[in-house]
Amino acid sequence: MLDYIHLGKKIYNTDNPREARRMAVFVVRCLLNNSRMQRLHQFFSQNDLYGKIADECPFVYEQPTRAFFYNKSTFDERARLVEKHMEFLVTHLQEDVVLSLYAGKPYVLWESQDEMGHLRFELFYHPGQRKEGLLSIVLRLDEHDLYQMMFWIAPNKAGEWALWIGAMQGPNMDNAKEVVKKVTKRCHAYRTKNFILHATQEAAKALGLKQIYAVTNYGYYANNHIRRDRKLKTSFSDFWKESGGRPCADQRFYELPMTEYRKTMEEIPTRKRSNYRKRYALLDEVDAAIAASIQSLLK
């Protein structure tokens, strides 16, 4: 049997009154959904690897109890989402890679070093991202996070494994606009938010996933009528649409293309073609690096 109080103390810092209150709410919600929580515990008790994941990252027990991932998700949907994500990783990634990811170790997927600094994409997990996902692709410059794409992996309605984007987060630093402008110039006028989506698409393909879905403005877990003060810095829906996405029957999600559309040279004004060639060369380099990096993580 799962001891909810003991588990809550692993998740929350009870010295903090707010965290202590959250722990109390967590225990009550677990008791109200005891049958599903025990099934979740059975899932993480099925072998040593799953047990180590839950021990390293006890938040997998908290996530189903809170209104995370997407708007109007149910307790059972969240629990199943956690189970399926972990099932995919355990089935496809090396054991030490899975454990390292949930111990906070980033895996570099592509990197470039110049006078501006160390620019790179990383596959990473941080507990602070758990509201929107179970892993992320992060675009980092030196020690700064420029963009993060938080996601989870689970089957779609057709039973195909898919990557589900819970949120995209931009930079949070004093000189963010200046830094993003410099990185955009370094990437040959390629916007950083397009760059992080491109990397996410390539990572999904390298993992053998068949579809990409993304949470819309309506589908965002905190974007509802009760909290009108919660404003999104970026309109997810607008960005998914301009990136070639199309709305799903479920208005909480967009389906995104697996591959970013590239203009042909004939479609590009002559004065811009040199810049586009350099950009496409960079993207080809990124694509090859991500494919090779993820291949090294697979079983």
C-alpha positions in Angstrom: 0.0 0.0 0.0 1.1 3.5 -0.8 1.7 5.7 2.3 0.4 9.1 1.1 1.8 11.1 4.0 5.3 9.7 3.6 5.1 10.3 -0.1 3.8 13.8 0.4 6.8 14.6 2.6 9.1 13.6 -0.3 7.3 15.9 -2.7 6.7 19.0 -0.6 8.8 21.1 1.7 6.5 21.0 4.8 8.6 23.8 6.5 6.9 26.1 4.1 3.3 26.8 5.2 2.1 26.9 1.5 3.8 23.6 0.7 2.4 22.1 3.9 -1.1 23.0 2.8 -0.4 21.5 -0.7 0.7 18.3 1.0 -2.6 18.2 2.9 -4.6 18.7 -0.3 -2.5 16.0 -2.0 -3.2 13.5 0.7 -6.9 14.2 0.6 -7.0 13.9 -3.2 -5.1 10.6 -3.1 -7.6 9.2 -0.6 -10.5 10.3 -2.7 -8.9 8.6 -5.7 -7.3 5.7 -3.8 -8.1 3.0 -6.3 -6.4 4.8 -9.2 -3.5 5.9 -7.0 -2.9 2.2 -6.0 -3.0 1.2 -9.7 -0.4 3.9 -10.4 1.7 2.6 -7.6 1.5 -0.9 -9.0 2.7 0.4 -12.3 5.8 1.9 -10.7 6.3 -1.2 -8.6 6.4 -3.6 -11.5 10.2 -3.7 -11.7 13.3 -2.0 -10.3 13.7 0.5 -13.1 10.2 1.9 -12.7 10.7 1.9 -8.9 13.9 3.9 -9.3 12.2 6.5 -11.5 9.4 7.1 -9.0 12.0 7.3 -6.2 14.1 9.8 -8.1 11.0 11.7 -9.3 8.1 11.3 -6.8 6.3 14.0 -8.7 4.9 11.3 -10.9 2.5 10.6 -8.0 1.6 14.3 -7.6 0.9 15.1 -11.2 -2.4 13.1 -11.5 -3.7 14.8 -8.4 -3.5 18.3 -9.8 -5.1 20.0 -12.8 -1.9 19.8 -14.9 -1.1 19.1 -18.6 -4.2 20.5 -20.3 -7.5 22.1 -19.6 -10.2 19.8 -18.0 -8.0 16.8 -17.9 -9.3 14.1 -15.6 -7.5 12.3 -12.8 -7.5 9.1 -14.8 -6.3 10.8 -17.9 -3.3 12.3 -16.1 -2.4 9.1 -14.4 -2.5 7.2 -17.7 -0.5 10.0 -19.4 2.3 9.5 -16.8 2.2 5.7 -17.2 2.3 5.8 -21.0 5.1 8.4 -21.1 7.3 6.3 -18.8 6.4 3.1 -20.6 7.7 4.6 -23.9 10.9 5.8 -22.3 11.6 2.5 -20.5 10.9 0.6 -23.7 13.0 2.7 -26.0 15.8 4.4 -24.1 18.7 2.9 -22.3 18.1 2.4 -18.5 20.9 4.8 -17.4 19.6 7.5 -19.7 16.1 7.3 -18.3 17.4 7.4 -14.7 19.8 10.3 -15.5 17.1 12.4 -17.1 14.9 12.2 -14.0 17.9 12.9 -11.8 18.3 16.2 -13.6 21.0 15.4 -16.1 20.6 17.2 -19.5 21.6 15.4 -22.7 23.0 17.7 -25.4 21.4 17.1 -28.8 23.3 19.8 -30.7 25.7 22.5 -29.8 27.7 25.4 -31.3 30.4 27.6 -29.8 31.4 31.0 -31.0 32.2 34.5 -29.6 28.6 34.9 -28.5 28.8 31.8 -26.3 27.8 28.2 -26.1 24.4 27.7 -27.9 22.8 24.3 -27.6 19.7 22.1 -27.5 19.3 19.8 -24.6 16.9 17.1 -23.6 16.1 17.8 -20.0 13.7 17.4 -17.1 13.2 19.8 -14.2 10.5 19.4 -11.5 9.5 23.0 -12.2 8.3 21.9 -15.6 5.9 19.3 -14.3 2.8 21.4 -14.8 3.1 21.2 -18.5 5.0 18.0 -19.2 7.4 15.2 -18.3 10.4 16.2 -20.5 11.5 19.2 -22.4 13.7 20.4 -25.3 15.6 23.4 -24.1 17.5 26.0 -26.2 20.3 27.3 -24.0 22.9 30.0 -24.4 25.7 29.5 -21.8 23.7 29.1 -18.6 20.5 30.9 -19.8 17.4 29.1 -20.9 16.1 30.9 -24.0 13.2 28.7 -25.0 11.8 25.5 -23.6 9.3 23.1 -25.2 7.6 21.0 -22.5 6.0 17.8 -23.6 5.0 14.2 -22.9 4.8 11.1 -25.0 1.6 9.1 -25.2 -0.6 7.4 -27.9 -3.2 9.3 -29.8 -6.7 8.0 -30.3 -5.5 5.8 -33.2 -3.0 4.1 -30.8 0.1 5.8 -32.5 2.8 7.1 -30.3 2.9 10.8 -30.4 4.6 13.8 -28.8 2.3 16.2 -27.0 3.5 19.7 -26.4 2.0 21.1 -23.1 3.6 24.6 -23.4 6.3 26.7 -24.9 8.2 29.0 -22.6 10.4 32.0 -23.7 13.3 33.6 -22.0 13.0 35.1 -18.5 16.0 37.5 -18.1 16.5 41.2 -17.9 18.1 41.6 -21.4 15.9 38.9 -23.1 15.1 41.0 -26.2 18.8 41.7 -26.8 19.9 38.1 -26.3 17.1 36.7 -28.6 18.0 39.3 -31.2 21.6 38.2 -31.2 20.7 34.5 -31.4 18.3 35.2 -34.2 21.0 36.9 -36.1 23.4 34.1 -35.4 20.8 31.7 -36.8 20.5 33.7 -40.1 17.3 35.6 -39.2 15.6 32.4 -37.9 13.3 33.1 -35.0 14.3 31.4 -31.8 10.7 30.0 -31.2 10.8 28.5 -34.7 14.2 27.1 -33.9 12.9 25.3 -30.7 9.9 23.9 -32.5 12.1 22.7 -35.4 14.4 20.9 -32.8 11.3 19.4 -31.2 10.0 18.1 -34.6 13.4 16.5 -35.3 13.6 14.9 -31.9 10.1 13.4 -32.3 11.1 11.9 -35.6 14.4 10.5 -34.2 12.4 8.9 -31.4 10.2 7.2 -34.0 7.0 9.1 -33.1 4.2 9.4 -35.6 2.4 12.6 -34.7 2.9 15.9 -32.8 0.1 17.6 -31.0 0.2 20.9 -29.1 -2.0 22.4 -26.4 -4.0 25.5 -27.7 -4.7 28.6 -25.7 -8.1 27.1 -24.7 -6.4 23.8 -23.8 -3.7 25.4 -21.6 -4.1 23.9 -18.1 -4.3 27.3 -16.4 -6.2 29.2 -19.1 -9.8 29.1 -17.8 -12.6 31.5 -16.8 -11.8 31.2 -13.1 -8.4 32.7 -13.5 -8.8 35.6 -15.9 -5.6 37.2 -14.7 -3.5 34.4 -16.2 -2.3 35.8 -19.5 -0.2 33.8 -21.9 2.9 35.7 -23.1 2.7 33.9 -26.4 -0.5 32.9 -28.2 0.1 29.2 -28.6 -2.8 28.8 -31.1 -1.5 31.5 -33.4 2.0 30.1 -33.4 0.9 26.6 -34.0 -1.3 27.8 -36.9 1.5 29.8 -38.5 3.8 26.8 -38.1 1.5 24.7 -40.4 -0.6 23.2 -37.6 -4.3 22.5 -38.0 -7.0 22.4 -35.2 -8.1 19.0 -33.9 -11.7 18.1 -33.3 -10.8 18.5 -29.6 -10.3 22.3 -29.4 -7.7 21.8 -26.7 -5.2 20.6 -29.3 -3.6 21.4 -32.7 -1.9 18.8 -34.8 1.5 20.0 -36.0 3.5 18.8 -39.0 6.3 16.4 -38.3 8.6 18.4 -40.6 8.9 22.1 -41.0 8.1 23.5 -44.4 11.1 24.9 -46.3 10.7 27.5 -49.1 12.4 26.7 -52.4 14.9 29.2 -53.7 12.4 30.2 -56.3 10.0 31.3 -53.6 12.6 33.5 -51.9 13.5 37.0 -53.1 17.0 37.0 -54.7 18.4 39.4 -52.0 17.5 36.9 -49.3 18.7 33.7 -50.9 22.2 33.7 -49.4 20.8 34.1 -45.9 18.4 31.2 -46.5 21.1 28.9 -47.8 23.1 29.6 -44.6 20.0 29.0 -42.5 19.2 25.7 -44.2 22.8 24.6 -43.9 22.5 25.3 -40.1 19.2 23.4 -39.9 20.7 20.4 -41.8 23.6 20.4 -39.2 21.1 20.5 -36.3 18.9 17.7 -37.8 21.9 15.4 -38.2 23.2 16.1 -34.7 19.8 15.5 -33.1 19.3 12.3 -35.0 22.7 11.0 -34.0 22.4 12.2 -30.4 19.1 10.5 -29.8 20.2 7.4 -31.6 23.0 7.1 -29.0 20.4 7.2 -26.2 18.2 4.4 -27.7 18.5 0.7 -26.8 
